[in-house]
Amino acid sequence: TQVDGQANVAIHVLQGERELAKDCRSLARFDLRGVPPMSAGMPRIEVKFLIDANGILHVSAREQRSGKEAEIQVQPSYGLTDEQVEGMILESFDNAEEDFRRRQLIEARNEAATIVAALDKGKKSPAWGKLTTDEKKQIAKMEKALAAVNAEDDYQAIRKAIDALNQVTMRLAELMMDTAVSTVLKGKTMDQADVGEGPTAPHPVSKAEFE
């Protein structure tokens, strides 16, 4: 999930050998609805694929924490010839290096967006007020550096900037976790503590120990 409290998750079923969805064949779309409100990134979605004896593809999606589940049957309107399948495989080989680079760039930018969103949330928490002026300046500096490289096509530079921002926000994450633990000890849940998710927040495993 991308935002706090997201109740629906869109599932897109594709066929193909390429790294990016836009280069593959779309088979079906369906929504997993009724996911209980959680912090962004907390829901764990398990997707299963099963082809029955009639050649019909069954795709199911299940949120592991709540048990909410949805399923769809995919009956292709047309099949692929052996030549088409071979062509798809050869095309994936020809474009493998560029596809992989583009995928890494997209994933790096997505991670950058996640850490910035988590940081914005952290700035609104009581923990932010406990940081020193120098710590806040360092965070602002690294956040600005990440924004600058994020506009470019160098995924390695983006990863490096993410690591740098992670490093300077480590104490903020620790303070947020301390606040969350104190809240739990007072009888509230971790979600009520509004800890958040992402690289600047405590690891989901740490949260699970107190739920």
C-alpha positions in Angstrom: 0.0 0.0 0.0 1.1 3.6 -0.7 -0.9 5.6 1.8 -2.1 5.1 5.4 -5.5 3.5 5.7 -5.6 2.3 2.1 -8.6 -0.2 1.9 -8.3 -1.4 -1.7 -5.3 -2.9 -3.6 -5.4 -3.1 -7.4 -4.0 -6.4 -8.9 -2.9 -6.4 -12.5 -2.2 -9.8 -14.1 0.2 -9.7 -17.0 1.9 -12.2 -19.4 5.3 -11.7 -20.8 9.1 -11.9 -20.3 9.9 -8.2 -20.0 10.9 -6.4 -16.8 8.3 -3.6 -17.1 4.5 -4.1 -17.0 4.0 -1.7 -20.0 6.0 -4.1 -22.2 3.9 -7.2 -21.3 0.4 -8.4 -22.3 -2.4 -7.4 -19.9 -4.6 -10.4 -19.0 -6.9 -9.1 -16.3 -7.3 -6.6 -13.4 -9.2 -6.9 -10.1 -9.3 -5.3 -6.7 -8.7 -6.7 -3.3 -11.2 -4.7 -1.2 -11.8 -4.4 2.5 -8.2 -4.3 3.7 -8.2 -3.1 7.3 -6.8 0.3 8.0 -3.0 0.1 8.5 0.0 2.3 8.1 1.4 2.4 4.5 3.4 -0.7 3.7 2.1 -2.8 6.5 -0.4 -5.0 4.6 1.1 -8.2 3.3 -0.5 -9.3 0.0 0.0 -12.9 -1.1 -0.8 -13.5 -4.8 -1.3 -17.1 -6.1 -1.6 -18.4 -9.7 -3.2 -21.7 -10.6 -4.0 -23.1 -14.0 -6.7 -25.8 -14.0 -7.2 -28.8 -16.3 -9.2 -26.6 -18.7 -6.4 -24.2 -19.1 -8.2 -21.4 -17.1 -5.9 -19.3 -15.0 -7.1 -18.6 -11.4 -5.5 -15.7 -9.7 -6.1 -15.0 -6.0 -4.9 -12.3 -3.7 -5.0 -12.5 0.1 -4.0 -10.0 2.8 -2.2 -12.2 5.3 -2.9 -10.2 8.4 -6.7 -9.9 8.0 -7.4 -12.9 5.7 -9.3 -10.7 3.2 -9.2 -12.4 -0.2 -10.3 -11.9 -3.8 -10.0 -14.1 -6.8 -10.5 -13.8 -10.6 -10.6 -16.3 -13.4 -8.7 -15.4 -16.6 -10.0 -16.9 -19.8 -7.7 -15.6 -22.6 -9.6 -14.4 -25.7 -6.8 -15.7 -27.8 -3.7 -17.8 -27.3 -0.1 -17.4 -28.4 1.5 -19.4 -31.1 4.9 -21.0 -30.6 6.4 -18.4 -32.8 4.9 -15.6 -30.8 6.2 -17.1 -27.5 9.7 -17.5 -29.0 9.5 -13.9 -30.2 8.6 -12.7 -26.7 11.6 -14.6 -25.2 14.0 -13.3 -27.8 12.7 -9.7 -27.4 13.3 -10.0 -23.6 16.9 -11.1 -24.3 17.5 -8.2 -26.7 16.2 -5.7 -24.2 17.4 -7.3 -21.0 20.1 -4.8 -20.0 18.0 -1.7 -20.8 14.9 -3.2 -19.2 16.8 -4.0 -16.0 18.2 -0.5 -15.8 14.8 1.1 -16.2 13.4 -1.2 -13.6 16.1 -0.3 -11.1 15.5 3.4 -11.8 11.7 3.0 -11.1 12.3 1.0 -7.9 14.9 3.6 -6.7 12.5 6.4 -7.3 9.6 4.6 -5.6 11.9 4.0 -2.6 12.8 7.6 -2.6 9.2 8.6 -2.6 8.5 6.2 0.4 11.3 7.6 2.5 10.3 11.2 1.8 6.7 10.5 2.8 7.9 8.8 5.9 10.1 11.7 6.7 7.2 14.2 6.2 5.2 12.1 8.7 8.2 12.0 11.1 8.4 15.8 11.1 4.8 16.0 12.4 5.6 13.6 15.3 6.7 14.6 18.8 10.1 13.0 18.1 11.0 15.7 15.6 11.0 18.3 18.4 13.6 16.2 20.2 16.2 16.5 17.5 19.0 19.1 17.7 19.2 22.0 15.2 22.2 20.4 13.6 20.4 17.1 13.1 17.5 18.9 11.4 19.9 20.7 9.2 21.6 17.5 8.2 18.3 15.9 7.4 17.2 18.9 5.3 20.5 18.8 3.4 20.3 15.1 2.6 16.6 15.5 1.7 17.5 18.2 -0.8 20.3 16.1 -2.2 17.9 13.2 -2.8 15.4 15.5 -4.5 18.1 16.7 -6.9 19.3 13.3 -8.0 15.8 11.8 -8.1 15.1 14.0 -11.2 18.0 12.3 -13.0 18.3 8.9 -14.6 21.1 7.6 -12.4 19.6 4.9 -10.1 22.9 4.4 -8.3 23.1 8.1 -7.4 19.5 7.8 -6.1 20.4 4.8 -4.0 23.4 6.5 -2.6 21.3 9.6 -1.6 18.6 7.3 0.0 21.3 5.6 2.1 22.6 9.0 3.2 19.2 10.2 4.2 18.5 6.9 6.0 21.7 7.4 7.9 20.9 10.9 9.2 17.3 10.0 10.1 18.3 7.0 12.2 18.0 8.9 15.5 14.6 10.2 14.4 13.4 6.6 13.8 14.7 5.6 17.2 12.9 8.4 18.9 9.7 7.6 17.0 10.0 4.0 18.2 10.5 5.1 21.8 7.3 7.1 21.5 5.4 4.2 20.0 6.5 1.8 22.8 5.5 4.3 25.4 2.1 4.6 23.8 1.7 0.8 23.7 2.5 0.6 27.4 -0.3 3.1 28.0 -2.8 0.7 26.4 -2.9 2.0 22.8 -1.9 0.2 19.6 1.1 0.9 17.4 -1.2 2.3 14.7 -2.6 4.8 17.2 0.9 5.7 18.0 1.2 6.8 14.3 4.7 5.5 14.0 4.7 5.4 10.2 6.5 3.1 7.8 9.4 3.3 5.4 13.2 3.6 5.8 13.0 6.4 8.4 10.5 4.5 10.6 11.0 1.4 12.7 11.0 -1.9 10.9 7.6 -3.6 10.6 9.0 -6.6 12.6 9.6 -4.3 15.5 6.1 -3.1 15.4 4.7 -6.6 15.2 6.3 -7.5 18.5 4.1 -5.1 20.3 0.8 -5.7 18.5 
